């Protein structure tokens, strides 16, 4: 279960209207080690228009669209993070060892990346390997850079 300000977030209707995604902290309670990341609530996917849908564009001048954008709910309810070590523990059935909390609700894709970076820097995730699973930020800054 995800928690935001001590409130359970069970369904999409639990989120305020206009929420694009959230910044989260997943903590492995036995070790106290955490992971900070971002998660979108919806995935956008290009879907080819059917013949019936294409017929609706016969009266439109110019180029007709070939695709439409379909919005599908993401796997946010089952999500624990993208770190390999965490994913391995989840595959072993250790979900109950994790606490999942939402740190920030975000309204746009761009702000989602900004707030993820902000929280990772605030918590100094790369500088505290004993406290965080994160081993890189934005695929540009790596924990190994601090080992020198």
C-alpha positions in Angstrom: 0.0 0.0 0.0 1.2 3.5 -0.8 0.9 6.2 1.8 0.8 10.0 1.3 0.7 12.1 4.5 -0.4 9.0 6.5 -3.4 8.5 4.1 -3.7 5.2 2.1 -3.7 5.7 -1.7 -5.6 2.8 -3.0 -7.0 3.9 -6.3 -6.6 6.7 -8.9 -9.5 8.5 -7.3 -7.4 8.9 -4.1 -5.2 11.4 -6.0 -6.1 15.0 -6.6 -7.4 15.8 -10.1 -4.5 16.6 -12.5 -1.9 14.5 -10.8 0.5 13.1 -13.4 2.8 11.1 -11.1 4.6 11.1 -7.7 8.0 11.1 -6.1 8.3 8.2 -3.7 10.5 6.7 -1.0 10.5 2.9 -0.6 12.2 1.7 2.6 13.3 -1.8 3.4 12.3 -1.9 7.0 14.8 -4.6 8.2 17.8 -2.7 6.9 16.4 0.8 7.0 17.8 1.3 3.4 15.6 3.4 1.1 15.2 4.2 -2.6 13.9 7.5 -3.9 12.3 7.6 -7.4 9.4 8.8 -9.5 6.3 7.0 -10.9 3.7 8.1 -13.4 0.1 7.2 -12.9 -0.7 6.9 -16.6 1.1 5.6 -19.6 0.5 7.2 -23.0 0.6 4.9 -26.0 0.2 5.6 -29.7 -2.5 3.3 -31.1 -3.2 3.0 -34.8 -6.7 4.2 -35.8 -9.1 1.6 -37.0 -10.8 1.8 -40.4 -14.0 3.0 -38.7 -12.2 5.8 -36.9 -10.4 6.8 -40.1 -13.8 7.3 -41.8 -14.6 10.0 -39.2 -11.9 12.2 -40.8 -13.2 12.1 -44.4 -14.6 15.7 -44.1 -11.3 17.0 -42.7 -9.0 18.9 -45.1 -5.3 18.1 -45.1 -3.4 15.1 -43.7 -5.5 12.7 -41.7 -4.1 11.2 -38.5 -2.9 7.6 -38.5 -2.7 7.3 -34.7 -4.5 8.3 -31.5 -3.1 8.6 -28.0 -4.4 6.0 -25.6 -4.0 6.5 -21.8 -3.7 3.4 -19.6 -3.2 3.3 -15.9 0.4 2.3 -14.9 1.4 -0.4 -12.5 1.8 2.1 -9.7 -0.1 0.0 -7.2 2.3 -3.0 -7.5 5.4 -0.8 -8.0 8.4 -0.9 -5.6 11.1 0.7 -7.6 13.4 0.0 -10.5 16.6 -1.0 -8.5 17.7 -4.5 -9.2 18.2 -5.4 -5.5 14.7 -4.3 -4.6 13.2 -6.0 -7.6 15.0 -9.2 -6.5 13.5 -9.0 -3.0 10.0 -8.5 -4.4 10.4 -11.5 -6.7 11.3 -13.5 -3.5 8.0 -12.5 -2.0 9.3 -10.0 0.5 6.8 -7.2 -0.2 5.8 -6.9 3.5 9.4 -5.9 4.3 8.9 -2.6 2.5 7.2 0.7 3.4 6.1 2.8 0.5 5.5 6.5 0.9 4.7 9.3 -1.5 6.8 12.4 -0.9 5.3 14.7 -3.5 2.4 14.7 -6.0 3.3 16.2 -9.4 1.2 17.5 -12.2 3.6 17.4 -15.3 6.3 15.1 -16.7 8.9 17.8 -16.5 8.2 18.6 -12.9 8.3 14.9 -12.1 11.9 14.7 -13.2 12.7 18.0 -11.4 11.3 16.8 -8.0 12.9 13.4 -8.3 16.3 15.1 -8.7 15.5 17.6 -5.9 14.7 14.8 -3.4 17.6 12.7 -4.5 19.9 15.7 -3.9 18.3 16.7 -0.6 18.7 13.2 0.8 22.2 12.9 -0.7 21.4 9.4 -2.0 24.7 8.9 -3.8 26.8 10.0 -0.9 25.1 7.7 1.6 25.4 4.1 0.3 24.5 2.6 3.6 21.2 4.5 3.7 20.1 4.4 0.0 19.8 1.8 -2.8 20.1 4.6 -5.5 23.3 4.2 -7.4 22.8 6.9 -10.0 20.9 10.2 -10.6 19.5 10.9 -14.1 21.9 8.4 -15.5 24.6 11.1 -15.3 25.8 11.1 -11.7 26.9 7.7 -10.2 27.7 6.5 -6.8 31.1 5.2 -8.1 32.1 8.9 -8.7 32.2 9.4 -5.0 34.4 6.4 -4.3 37.6 8.1 -5.6 
